[in-house]
Amino acid sequence: MPMVSTSIKIDAKTKKEAQELFKDMGMSLTTAVNIFLKQAVREQRIPFYVGQPKYKEEVYQAMRDVEQGKNLSKSYRSAKEMIEDILKDE
């Protein structure tokens, strides 16, 4: 199918960040936009959720920390061990 040229307005910072992201993924901004458009046509909708974040940023950061094993509280092998540890500090 013949390709046509189109023009869209994007703020400079978003364009630069998107180009860097897609370059790291091995594709151009044009390829990424084409993927988006083809998926939107295929699904007959915007192919992702558009709206306010479901959680506050602190919740997302906590989830990332857990995935990375960072900022976790002490773990215990049993409830008894946890209670003993809590009570020893009193």
Beta strands, then each sheet from edge to edge (+ up, - down):
end
